[in-house]
Amino acid sequence: MSDARWAMGGDLPVGRIGYGAMKLTGWPRGDRPDRDTALAVLRRAVELGVNHIDTSNYYARDGVAANELIRAALHPYPDDLVLVTKVGALVEGPDIGLAPSEQRGLTPDGLRRGVEANLRSLGVDRIDVVNLRMGDRGHTDASVAEPLETLLALRDEGLIRHLGVSNVSAEQVAEARTIAPIACVQNMYNVAARDDDPLVDACAEAGIAYVPFFPVGGFRPVTAERMDAIAARHDATVPQVALAWLLARSPNILPIPGTGSLAHLAENVAAGGLRLTDAELASLA
């Protein structure tokens, strides 16, 4: 794994490759590992040097919850482990099936309940970073002011260390920065989905971490003939090339690939040591 670090929020040094816990639960759809494998993956991630874990209390399905698995596997947590969660329109995992008008998580009460649920389930008194998740039906132009002010009050109560925003537009990020210091932006971004190129650069200039979800394509894995050729030259996999491209794209990018497989975990972490040539990067431009 690369030795590179990024100080999230200015005071939380994390490795460039983190771990996303959603796939441990199969939420909102898809397969998941058995419990023993899930716990082993989390423990192995930390052994391999991963110290940035992304989760949420609403990553839960059929009695399997990401936060509970993280707590069972890793509590008491290593001193350098940074836990990042998110709150938004969804409070519980099944809320994803509700109509947007029925999703009450963005209210002051819903946001507080969401933060408190994460605190309880993770077994902590303060969460390192809480992302305000917007637009669960996609990017919207909704103002972040009211929900972010609620989270700022919870931060002032000592329940949150840093605030971030997720699934947001550049305009929403700009608005958020007028309300509170923003430690990270978490949006969909990968070698095949680059709409956020200007936002990545703006965040880098402002010292804000950019955390791409679906860094290797998510439910639609990245595929391209050019990437197959690059992977073959490096004796690597296409997902490793996709991660290496992100790491080369900008120093503030912190991918959080998720997996329920020990083998894939090892591959993801190893991608931190994969260096693409200038010609290879140019071929993917």
N, C-alpha and C positions, 0 to 999 in steps of 0.2 A: 504494500500500500504506500502511496506517496506520503512524504513527510510534510507536505504542504498543509497549512492551517488557515482558517479564517476566523477572526474574532467576531462572533455574532453578537450584535449589540455593543460591540467595543470591548467586551470583557469576558466573553465565553468562547475560548479557542476550541474550534471543532475541526476534525479532519474533513478533507474535501468530499469524501464519499461517506454518506450516512446510510441509514436504514429506515425504510418505510414499513410500518407494521400492519398495514391494511390487509395484505395477502394472508396473514396468519389466521384471519377469521373468515376468508372467503366473502367478505363484505364488499360491495352490495350483492355481488353474484360471483360465482366461480368456485373452484376447488380450494381446499385448505389442507394443510398438513394435520396429522394427528397431534395430540397435545404434547407428547414427549418430543416429537420432532420440532414443534414450534419452540419449546423451551430450549432445546439444543441449539437451534438457529440463533436465538437471541444471545445465549451465552457465548456461542462461537463468534458472533459479530463483535462482541466486546473484546474477546481474546485476540481477534485480528486487528484491533485498534480502532474500531468504529466507536465514536463517542457522541454521535448525534442520532437520536432516534425520534422519528416522527410518528405520532399516533393521534388518536382521538377517542373520547368516551363513546362516540357513536359508531366506532368500528366494532360492531358486535352483531352476531347472527347466530340464531339457534343455540343460545347459551354460551357461545364462545366469544370472549371479549379481549381485544388487544391489550387494554390497560391491565387487565387481570393477569394475562400471560406475562407481560413485562414485569409486573411486580413479583410474580411467582418465580421468574427466572433470575431477576437481577437485584431485588431488594435484600439488604441495604445497598443502595446504588453506589457505584464508584464515584469518587469525588469529582472527577472530570466529566461525568456523563451528563449530557445536555438533553433534556426531555422537552420536546416541542409538541404541543397539541393544538387543536383548533375548536372553535365554537362558532355557531352561526344559526341558520334557519333550522337545522336539525339539532335535536337534543338527544334523542335516542336513535339507534340504528334503524328501527322500523319506520321512523318518520320519513324516510326517503320515499315511501309509498304514498305519502299524503300529498294532496294538492298544495301548490305554493301558498294559497290563502290559509291553509290549515297549519302551516309550519310556523310555530310560535317562538322559535329559538332566538330570533333577533330582537325580541323585546328585552327591556332591562331585567325583568324577572327570568326570562328564558336564558339570557346570557349568564346571569349569576348562577342559575341552576346548572348550566353547562360547566362553568368553571369549577363549582363546588363538586360536581360529579367526577370531574377529572382529578381533583385533589384527593378525593376519597379513594377512587379506584387505583390511582398510582401510589397512594400511601405517602404523600408529600404535603408539606405545609405551604410550599410556594412552587409554582410551575415556572420553569426557566423562560419559556417563550409560549405565548398564546397567540395564535393567528385568528384574526377575524375573517371568517369564511363568508364570502358574498356569492350571490348569483348561482345557486346550485342548479339552475337550469341553463347555465352559461353566463357569460359576462353580461352585466346589466349596467345601467347608468345610475343606479340607486346611490344616494348619498351614504357615505360611511360615517358621517359625523355623529349621529345619535348613538349607534352601537359602539363606536370606538370610544366615545366619552364614557359610556358605561364601563368598558374594560379599563379605561384609564383610572376610573374611581376604584375599581378592584385592585389595580396595580398599586394605587396609593394606600390601600388597606393592607398591602404586603402579601397579597395572594398570587401576584404575577410579578416576574422580574422584568421581562421585556415584552413588547407588543409587536405583532406582525400582521400582515394582511394577505389574503389568499383569494385566488380566482377573481382578480380585480383588473380594471383598466388602468392605463397610465394616468388618466384624469383622477381616478379614485385614489391612486397612490399619492398624487400631488395633494389632494384634499386631506388624506390621512396625515401627511407630514406637517400640515398646519395645526393639527390637533395634538399629536404626540410624537415622540421619537419612534421611528419604525426600524426594527432590527432586521426584518426580512420580508421579502415578497415571495409568495409561493403560488406559482401559476403553472399551467401546462406549457412545456417547452421541450423540444428535442430536435435532433438533426433534420427531421421531416416536418416539424411544426414550429416555424420561426416568426410568427406574428409579433412576438414580444421582443424582437431584436432591439428596437430603440429603448425599450424599458430596461432590458438587461444592462445596456450601456449607461443609462441614466442612474440606475441603482449602483453600478460600480463607481461612478463619479461621486455619488453621495455616500459611499461607504456602507451601502445596504446589501446584505446577502440576498442573492436570488436563488431560490430553491425550486428547481423544476420538478413537478410531479409528472408521472409517466415519462421518465427520462429515456427509456428505451421503447416508448410507444404505447405502453399500457395494454389496453384490450386489443389494440391493433399494432402488433410489434413492427418495429422499423425494419424494412427490407429494401435493399437496393443492390443492383449488380456491382456498383462501385465499391460498396461496403464489403461485399463478399470478397472482392479482390484484395482489398486492404487487410481484411481479417486473415486471409490465407497467407499474405506476406509476413504477418506478425505471429502466425500460429495462434491466432486469437479467434474469438467468436464475434459475430456481428453486434450483439449487445455490448460487448467490451469496447468495440470500436465506437459505438454510439456514446458510451460513457466517456471515453477518452476524448471524443470531439467536444463534449460539453466542458470537460476540464480545461481543454485548450482554448475554448471560446472566450472565457473571461475568468479572472481569478476569484470573482465573487460568487461564481456558480457552485452550488453545493448539491449535487444530485442525491436523491434518497431512493435508490432502487429497492423494491421490495421483493421478497421471495420466501417460499416455504421450504426451500431445498438447501441443504448444506453445501452441495456441489455448486449450485448457482450463486450462493452467498460468496463462496471462495472466489468464483470468477468475477463477481462484481467488485469485490475488494481489490483483486489483482489488477483490475482495469486502471487503478490509480497509478500503476507503474508503467502503463502503456503510453509510449510517446509516438504520436503520429508525425510524419515528416511534413515540412512545409508544402511539398507537392501533394501529399495526400490530403492535407487540410484544404488546399486550393481546389482539389477535385471534388470536395464535398461542399464547396461554397455555393 
